[in-house]
Amino acid sequence: MRKKDEALLYGEHSQWATLGSEPHANDAPPPPELATLVVQQAELIRLLAEERQGHGQLQPREPRNRGISYRDFEELRPPVFTKCPEPLDADDWLRTIKSKFTLLPELTEQQKARFAGQLLQGPAGAWHATFLEMQRAGHKPTWEEFT
């Protein structure tokens, strides 16, 4: 800024009007250029991303939607399973149940196992009761464990 502009901006008798003319006014380093700031910011973001990928990484979690009920699942009219004279019958039943689960993507893996277990009757229901009794206390089986 020129002296004349400083005088107009700050007034002729202001201490700021002569600030630029003092011998030590330019001792401070100039502010960093925008390009330098952008490079520093990019480096900081990269370091934060590396830190997050290490021990600060967030672990994926099961969806916490408790809003899906067995009644919602039941409305899809899943088939009941009792026994199977042919091994492929069980496979067909599992495929059908999986297709029903795709209509309720909010279901957790534990809900899937619990809901499918409710559809087992007769010998299959007896197997399921034994399966649940063999689990450690408080453990909720997942769909993978169920299948």
C-alpha positions in Angstrom: 0.0 0.0 0.0 1.3 3.4 -0.9 1.8 6.2 1.7 -1.0 8.2 0.2 -3.4 5.3 0.3 -2.4 4.6 3.9 -3.1 8.2 4.9 -6.5 8.0 3.3 -7.3 4.7 4.9 -6.0 5.4 8.4 -5.8 9.2 8.6 -2.7 11.3 8.3 -1.9 11.4 12.0 -2.7 7.8 12.8 0.2 5.6 14.0 -0.9 3.1 11.3 -0.2 5.6 8.5 3.5 5.3 9.1 3.7 1.7 10.1 5.1 0.6 6.8 7.9 3.2 7.0 9.4 2.0 10.2 12.6 0.0 9.8 11.4 -3.1 11.7 8.0 -3.3 10.1 9.1 -5.9 7.5 10.9 -8.1 10.0 8.0 -10.6 10.1 8.1 -13.3 7.4 5.6 -12.9 4.6 2.4 -15.0 4.9 2.6 -18.4 3.2 1.3 -18.6 -0.3 -1.9 -20.4 -1.0 -0.1 -23.2 -2.9 2.0 -23.9 0.2 -1.0 -24.0 2.4 -2.8 -26.4 0.1 0.2 -28.8 0.0 0.5 -28.7 3.8 -3.3 -29.4 4.2 -3.1 -32.3 1.7 -0.2 -33.8 3.7 -2.1 -33.5 6.9 -5.1 -35.2 5.4 -2.9 -38.0 4.1 -1.4 -38.5 7.6 -4.8 -38.6 9.2 -6.0 -41.2 6.6 -3.0 -43.4 7.4 -3.6 -43.1 11.1 -7.2 -44.1 10.6 -6.2 -47.1 8.5 -4.0 -48.3 11.3 -5.1 -48.7 14.9 -7.7 -45.9 14.7 -9.7 -47.7 12.0 -13.4 -48.0 12.6 -14.8 -51.6 12.5 -17.9 -52.3 10.5 -20.8 -53.2 12.8 -24.1 -55.0 12.5 -27.0 -52.8 11.6 -28.7 -51.8 14.9 -32.2 -51.5 13.5 -34.5 -53.1 16.0 -37.5 -52.1 14.1 -37.8 -55.4 12.1 -40.0 -57.8 13.9 -40.8 -61.5 13.4 -44.2 -60.4 12.3 -42.6 -58.4 9.4 -40.8 -61.5 8.4 -43.9 -63.6 8.7 -45.8 -61.4 6.4 -43.4 -62.6 3.6 -45.0 -66.1 4.2 -41.8 -68.0 4.5 -42.2 -71.8 4.3 -42.1 -74.0 7.4 -39.6 -76.8 7.4 -40.3 -80.1 9.2 -38.2 -82.9 7.7 -36.7 -83.7 4.4 -36.7 -87.1 2.7 -34.3 -85.6 0.1 -31.2 -83.6 1.0 -32.0 -81.1 -1.7 -35.3 -80.2 0.0 -33.3 -78.6 2.9 -31.2 -76.7 0.3 -34.3 -75.5 -1.5 -35.8 -74.3 1.9 -32.6 -72.4 2.8 -32.5 -70.7 -0.7 -36.1 -69.6 -0.2 -35.4 -68.2 3.3 -32.4 -66.4 2.0 -34.5 -64.8 -0.7 -37.0 -63.6 1.9 -34.1 -62.1 3.9 -33.1 -60.0 0.9 -36.5 -58.2 1.2 -35.6 -57.1 4.7 -32.0 -55.9 4.4 -32.0 -54.4 7.9 -32.1 -57.8 9.5 -29.0 -58.6 11.6 -27.3 -62.0 11.2 -28.6 -63.0 14.7 -32.2 -62.1 13.7 -31.9 -64.2 10.5 -30.9 -67.2 12.6 -33.6 -66.6 15.2 -36.4 -66.1 12.6 -35.4 -69.1 10.5 -35.3 -71.2 13.7 -38.9 -70.4 14.3 -39.8 -72.0 11.0 -38.4 -75.4 12.0 -41.0 -77.9 13.3 -41.0 -81.6 14.0 -37.6 -83.3 13.7 -36.1 -80.1 12.3 -37.5 -78.2 15.4 -36.0 -80.8 17.7 -32.6 -80.4 16.0 -32.9 -76.6 16.4 -33.7 -76.9 20.1 -30.6 -79.1 20.6 -28.5 -76.7 18.6 -29.6 -73.8 20.8 -28.9 -75.8 24.0 -25.4 -76.5 22.9 -24.6 -72.8 22.6 -22.7 -71.0 25.4 -24.8 -68.9 27.8 -25.8 -65.6 26.3 -24.6 -66.5 22.8 -26.9 -65.6 19.9 -26.1 -67.7 16.9 -25.6 -66.0 13.6 -27.1 -67.1 10.2 -23.7 -68.5 9.2 -23.7 -70.7 12.4 -27.3 -71.7 11.7 -26.6 -72.8 8.2 
